[in-house]
Amino acid sequence: MPAKGATAVQPDKPVTVSTTAGKLTTVTLKDDDGDKVTGTFNTDKTQWTSAALLKPSATYTVSGSAEGTDGASVPISSTFKTLKATKSLKASVVPLNGETVGVALPIQIYWNNPVKDRAAVEKQLSVKTSVPVDGSWHWVNSKQVNYRPKNYWPAGTKVTVNIDTQGVNAGNNTWGTSSRTIAFSIGKSVVSNVNVKKHTMTVTINGKLARSIPITAGKDGFTTRSGVKVIMEKFPTKRMDAATVGIKPGDPNYYNISDVRWAQRVTSSGEFLHGAPWSTGSQGSANVSHGCVGMSLADAQWYYNQTLRGDPVIVTGTSRHMEPGNGWTDWNTTWAAYKSGSALS
């Protein structure tokens, strides 16, 4: 047990309470917020060891009692402080707690400060699933770590992500200040294949072809990227302004459409799948867009109603490929390379 009145106790070290004679009866360890720390006794109850990491910059109180060899009860009482963290480590997570998502959604954890000791942090992350799933963490950079299965999530899977980073030493005196749990569900399997050369998108739902949709994709100079894309955002109506991708008013390719219907984002750079009534005559026969996949309003609405954030869209038929990080691009990496991105690989 840390010395009474000790300061700068490391949060990632277990607290032990022991006796050299007799046995421990009760031990309680709690912080200044009143939160208790779980722990276990050894077989003969001569030692109690905490099971969870502690909070940095917190005051802890140990209380309880021991029974001496003469049967008398001896009180236990001590107070100590954990070290003060220069920086905290907190997590923002995709997906949202309680969300139902598509079969290709990668779990994404964004840290508020850089992680130097990635292995220490990754050891505190776990993914539990209602059916067996082979998956891996993959560090995108020092402030982001993702997780995906080897293959798409099985439809209907329940997933729980435990981020047990309270008290973890992330390096550079950056310490985890809290833990959190995210639970989400996988919806039905909706897998879309866009063939740019054939101007067609096929939509397979739960393994069966549901619809073949005539589409138009990017024209010369605005080639649609090939690769595995993932639906990131969904908008029943969205303004699309070419200025956001560097095309200025006055340019022949400039556009500013206030009411694009059934728009679904698949890249950070601005590729969407959406309704495009202005190109109906080209859908199924020619590529005339600025990179998006356009379809009729009726098809776009039907498609919008089938999909979830996290559904995959596999695009083939062009020589332009997805850039890493331009959207949720985890599926464009081989499984071997993805696993090698784990700090524990």
VENSUL-V685565 format. One record per residue. N is the residue number from 1. NEAR is the number of other ideal C-beta (glycine too) atoms within 10 Angstrom. Layout:
# VENSUL-V685565
n=N near=NEAR
n=N near=NEAR
This chain:
# VENSUL-V685565
n=1 near=17
n=2 near=19
n=3 near=9
n=4 near=10
n=5 near=9
n=6 near=14
n=7 near=12
n=8 near=11
n=9 near=18
n=10 near=14
n=11 near=22
n=12 near=16
n=13 near=14
n=14 near=12
n=15 near=21
n=16 near=14
n=17 near=21
n=18 near=12
n=19 near=18
n=20 near=5
n=21 near=11
n=22 near=17
n=23 near=15
n=24 near=21
n=25 near=15
n=26 near=12
n=27 near=24
n=28 near=15
n=29 near=22
n=30 near=14
n=31 near=15
n=32 near=13
n=33 near=8
n=34 near=7
n=35 near=13
n=36 near=10
n=37 near=20
n=38 near=8
n=39 near=18
n=40 near=10
n=41 near=16
n=42 near=13
n=43 near=6
n=44 near=8
n=45 near=15
n=46 near=16
n=47 near=17
n=48 near=23
n=49 near=14
n=50 near=20
n=51 near=10
n=52 near=18
n=53 near=23
n=54 near=23
n=55 near=23
n=56 near=28
n=57 near=14
n=58 near=20
n=59 near=14
n=60 near=23
n=61 near=14
n=62 near=21
n=63 near=14
n=64 near=17
n=65 near=14
n=66 near=21
n=67 near=16
n=68 near=12
n=69 near=9
n=70 near=7
n=71 near=7
n=72 near=9
n=73 near=11
n=74 near=14
n=75 near=8
n=76 near=18
n=77 near=10
n=78 near=18
n=79 near=14
n=80 near=20
n=81 near=17
n=82 near=25
n=83 near=17
n=84 near=12
n=85 near=20
n=86 near=11
n=87 near=15
n=88 near=16
n=89 near=24
n=90 near=14
n=91 near=20
n=92 near=11
n=93 near=16
n=94 near=19
n=95 near=22
n=96 near=11
n=97 near=11
n=98 near=9
n=99 near=16
n=100 near=16
n=101 near=23
n=102 near=24
n=103 near=23
n=104 near=27
n=105 near=28
n=106 near=22
n=107 near=22
n=108 near=18
n=109 near=23
n=110 near=14
n=111 near=21
n=112 near=13
n=113 near=18
n=114 near=15
n=115 near=26
n=116 near=14
n=117 near=15
n=118 near=19
n=119 near=11
n=120 near=17
n=121 near=26
n=122 near=21
n=123 near=14
n=124 near=18
n=125 near=19
n=126 near=14
n=127 near=17
n=128 near=12
n=129 near=16
n=130 near=13
n=131 near=11
n=132 near=7
n=133 near=18
n=134 near=10
n=135 near=18
n=136 near=18
n=137 near=23
n=138 near=21
n=139 near=16
n=140 near=17
n=141 near=10
n=142 near=14
n=143 near=13
n=144 near=15
n=145 near=24
n=146 near=20
n=147 near=21
n=148 near=25
n=149 near=21
n=150 near=11
n=151 near=13
n=152 near=20
n=153 near=25
n=154 near=15
n=155 near=16
n=156 near=15
n=157 near=18
n=158 near=12
n=159 near=23
n=160 near=13
n=161 near=20
n=162 near=15
n=163 near=20
n=164 near=17
n=165 near=26
n=166 near=22
n=167 near=25
n=168 near=26
n=169 near=22
n=170 near=24
n=171 near=18
n=172 near=13
n=173 near=13
n=174 near=23
n=175 near=29
n=176 near=28
n=177 near=20
n=178 near=14
n=179 near=17
n=180 near=15
n=181 near=13
n=182 near=20
n=183 near=14
n=184 near=22
n=185 near=17
n=186 near=26
n=187 near=21
n=188 near=15
n=189 near=20
n=190 near=23
n=191 near=19
n=192 near=26
n=193 near=15
n=194 near=25
n=195 near=15
n=196 near=22
n=197 near=10
n=198 near=15
n=199 near=20
n=200 near=16
n=201 near=24
n=202 near=16
n=203 near=22
n=204 near=14
n=205 near=16
n=206 near=11
n=207 near=8
n=208 near=8
n=209 near=9
n=210 near=16
n=211 near=14
n=212 near=14
n=213 near=23
n=214 near=17
n=215 near=28
n=216 near=24
n=217 near=30
n=218 near=21
n=219 near=16
n=220 near=6
n=221 near=8
n=222 near=18
n=223 near=17
n=224 near=26
n=225 near=24
n=226 near=18
n=227 near=21
n=228 near=18
n=229 near=30
n=230 near=24
n=231 near=26
n=232 near=17
n=233 near=11
n=234 near=17
n=235 near=16
n=236 near=11
n=237 near=12
n=238 near=18
n=239 near=12
n=240 near=19
n=241 near=14
n=242 near=17
n=243 near=12
n=244 near=11
n=245 near=14
n=246 near=8
n=247 near=17
n=248 near=9
n=249 near=10
n=250 near=6
n=251 near=11
n=252 near=5
n=253 near=12
n=254 near=13
n=255 near=14
n=256 near=12
n=257 near=14
n=258 near=9
n=259 near=11
n=260 near=21
n=261 near=17
n=262 near=25
n=263 near=21
n=264 near=25
n=265 near=22
n=266 near=30
n=267 near=22
n=268 near=13
n=269 near=14
n=270 near=17
n=271 near=27
n=272 near=24
n=273 near=29
n=274 near=25
n=275 near=23
n=276 near=26
n=277 near=14
n=278 near=12
n=279 near=18
n=280 near=15
n=281 near=10
n=282 near=19
n=283 near=24
n=284 near=16
n=285 near=11
n=286 near=13
n=287 near=24
n=288 near=17
n=289 near=23
n=290 near=20
n=291 near=20
n=292 near=26
n=293 near=30
n=294 near=27
n=295 near=26
n=296 near=18
n=297 near=14
n=298 near=12
n=299 near=21
n=300 near=24
n=301 near=15
n=302 near=16
n=303 near=24
n=304 near=19
n=305 near=8
n=306 near=16
n=307 near=22
n=308 near=20
n=309 near=21
n=310 near=25
n=311 near=27
n=312 near=22
n=313 near=24
n=314 near=17
n=315 near=25
n=316 near=12
n=317 near=16
n=318 near=17
n=319 near=7
n=320 near=15
n=321 near=12
n=322 near=20
n=323 near=14
n=324 near=10
n=325 near=12
n=326 near=18
n=327 near=22
n=328 near=25
n=329 near=21
n=330 near=21
n=331 near=19
n=332 near=19
n=333 near=16
n=334 near=8
n=335 near=14
n=336 near=8
n=337 near=10
n=338 near=22
n=339 near=17
n=340 near=12
n=341 near=17
n=342 near=16
n=343 near=16
n=344 near=11
n=345 near=13
